[in-house]
């Protein structure tokens, strides 16, 4: 029973700390308010954390606890979709906190920098791991710029969350469409059908048709 009470207190403290960070920022963050929201005494918090900064850092770090592992048995594209969808919808991903943090970015640069280092970068790095795995497997081109590609994937997901904060969950197929477009590109290249088969566009572009007509006429 003592262990259960301790675990409940731990969760309440972390949840309350994240809520205070979102509502007050760093400067106005106080252990007293966290204790009040969590329904515990200050001594309970200080038995677990050295000071307010330790509490802030530790609370934000917990948002990485269940960052999805890389399923190396699955197709890399599916792994990307699963990871990005988690970032977009999971309550524990920090997705609920990000819109408030971005809203405070100018007035509270310390908070933004902290969350960038502790929250955004770990997600970028995990997506980069997935992309490198895809390159190693030959699923992606060797020339892939992993840093740029990860930014192209993660940034729209975070922005989509901010835009759709007050709505339901946004379009459920957003992440799948995003990954599909990023991997296929915007040029006229072969695409994959739903069953994984390569589909080659059979209808030539108008430019190609004009060129073909000139060649035939000259011949």
C-alpha positions in Angstrom: 0.0 0.0 0.0 2.9 2.4 0.8 4.4 1.7 -2.6 1.1 2.4 -4.3 0.7 5.7 -2.5 4.2 6.6 -3.4 3.6 5.9 -7.1 0.3 7.9 -7.0 2.2 10.8 -5.5 5.0 10.5 -8.1 2.5 10.7 -10.9 0.5 13.5 -9.4 3.7 15.6 -8.9 4.9 15.1 -12.4 1.4 15.8 -13.9 1.0 18.9 -11.8 4.5 20.1 -12.6 3.9 19.9 -16.4 0.6 21.7 -15.9 2.2 24.5 -14.0 5.0 24.8 -16.7 2.3 25.1 -19.4 0.3 27.6 -17.4 2.9 29.7 -15.7 6.2 29.2 -17.6 9.6 28.8 -16.0 9.9 32.2 -14.1 6.5 31.8 -12.3 6.9 28.1 -11.7 6.7 27.3 -8.0 7.0 24.1 -6.0 4.2 25.4 -3.8 1.8 25.5 -6.7 2.8 22.0 -7.8 2.3 20.7 -4.3 -1.1 22.3 -4.1 -2.3 20.9 -7.4 -0.8 17.5 -6.6 -2.4 17.4 -3.2 0.9 16.7 -1.4 3.2 18.6 0.9 6.3 20.4 -0.2 8.4 18.0 1.9 7.1 15.1 -0.3 8.4 16.9 -3.4 11.8 17.8 -1.9 12.3 14.2 -0.8 12.2 13.4 -4.6 13.8 16.4 -6.2 16.7 18.5 -5.1 15.2 21.9 -6.1 12.7 23.5 -8.5 15.0 23.2 -11.5 15.5 19.5 -10.8 11.7 19.1 -10.7 11.2 21.0 -14.0 13.9 19.1 -15.8 12.7 15.7 -14.5 9.0 16.5 -15.3 9.8 17.3 -18.9 12.1 14.3 -19.2 9.2 12.0 -18.4 7.7 13.0 -21.7 10.3 10.8 -23.4 9.6 7.7 -21.2 7.4 6.0 -23.7 8.8 7.3 -27.0 8.1 4.4 -29.3 10.9 1.9 -29.9 12.0 1.3 -33.5 10.4 -1.9 -34.8 13.1 -3.2 -37.0 10.8 -6.0 -38.3 8.3 -3.6 -39.8 8.7 -1.6 -43.1 10.5 1.7 -42.4 7.6 3.8 -43.7 5.2 2.1 -41.3 7.6 2.8 -38.4 7.7 6.4 -39.3 3.9 6.7 -39.5 3.5 5.0 -36.1 6.1 7.3 -34.4 4.7 10.5 -35.9 1.2 9.5 -35.1 2.2 9.0 -31.5 3.8 12.5 -31.4 0.5 13.9 -32.8 -2.0 12.2 -30.5 -0.5 10.6 -27.4 -1.2 12.3 -24.2 2.2 11.3 -22.9 4.1 12.6 -25.9 4.0 16.2 -24.8 1.7 17.0 -27.7 -0.8 18.7 -25.3 2.0 20.8 -23.8 3.6 22.0 -27.1 0.9 24.5 -28.2 1.2 26.4 -24.9 5.0 26.3 -25.0 5.0 27.7 -28.6 2.6 30.4 -27.5 5.1 31.5 -24.9 8.1 31.2 -27.1 8.8 34.9 -27.4 7.9 35.9 -23.9 9.6 32.9 -22.3 12.6 31.9 -24.4 14.1 29.9 -21.5 11.1 27.6 -21.4 11.2 27.2 -25.2 14.9 26.4 -25.2 14.5 23.9 -22.4 11.6 22.1 -24.2 13.5 22.2 -27.5 16.4 20.4 -26.0 14.4 18.0 -23.8 11.3 17.4 -25.9 11.7 18.2 -29.6 15.3 17.2 -30.2 14.9 13.6 -28.8 12.0 13.1 -31.3 14.0 14.5 -34.2 16.9 12.2 -33.3 14.6 9.1 -33.1 13.1 9.9 -36.5 16.7 10.3 -37.8 17.5 6.8 -36.5 14.5 5.4 -38.5 15.6 7.2 -41.6 19.1 5.9 -41.3 17.7 2.4 -40.9 15.8 2.9 -44.1 18.9 4.0 -45.9 20.8 1.0 -44.6 18.1 -1.4 -45.8 18.0 0.2 -49.2 14.4 1.4 -48.8 15.6 5.1 -49.1 18.1 6.6 -51.4 21.7 6.8 -50.2 21.7 10.5 -50.8 18.9 11.2 -48.3 19.7 14.2 -46.1 18.6 12.7 -42.8 18.6 15.9 -40.9 16.5 17.8 -43.4 14.1 14.8 -43.9 13.5 14.5 -40.1 12.7 18.2 -39.9 10.3 17.8 -42.9 8.4 15.1 -41.1 8.4 16.2 -37.4 7.8 19.9 -37.9 4.5 19.6 -39.8 3.2 17.1 -37.2 4.0 19.6 -34.3 2.5 22.4 -36.3 -0.6 20.4 -37.1 -1.1 19.7 -33.4 -0.9 23.4 -32.6 -3.4 24.3 -35.4 -5.8 21.6 -34.4 -5.5 22.1 -30.6 -9.1 23.2 -30.3 -10.5 20.7 -32.8 -10.8 16.9 -32.4 -7.7 15.2 -33.7 -7.4 16.7 -37.1 -7.6 14.4 -40.1 -6.7 10.9 -39.0 -4.8 10.2 -42.3 -2.7 13.3 -41.9 0.5 11.5 -40.9 0.2 8.7 -43.5 -0.3 11.3 -46.2 2.6 13.4 -44.9 5.0 10.5 -44.9 3.8 9.3 -48.3 4.3 12.7 -49.9 7.7 13.2 -48.2 9.0 9.8 -49.4 7.6 10.0 -52.9 8.6 13.6 -53.5 6.9 16.0 -55.8 8.5 14.9 -59.1 6.9 12.5 -61.6 8.4 9.3 -60.1 6.9 5.8 -59.6 4.6 5.6 -56.7 3.5 2.7 -54.5 0.0 1.3 -54.6 -1.9 0.3 -51.4 -0.6 -3.3 -51.8 3.0 -2.1 -52.1 3.3 -2.6 -55.9 5.1 0.0 -58.0 2.8 2.1 -60.2 4.3 3.9 -63.1 2.4 6.8 -64.6 1.3 5.8 -68.1 0.0 9.2 -69.2 2.8 11.4 -70.4 2.9 15.1 -69.5 2.0 17.8 -72.1 5.6 18.8 -72.3 6.7 15.2 -73.1 3.9 14.9 -75.7 5.0 18.1 -77.5 8.6 16.9 -77.6 7.5 13.6 -79.0 5.5 15.3 -81.7 8.5 17.4 -82.7 10.8 14.4 -82.9 8.2 12.5 -85.1 7.7 15.5 -87.3 11.5 16.1 -87.8 11.9 12.4 -88.6 
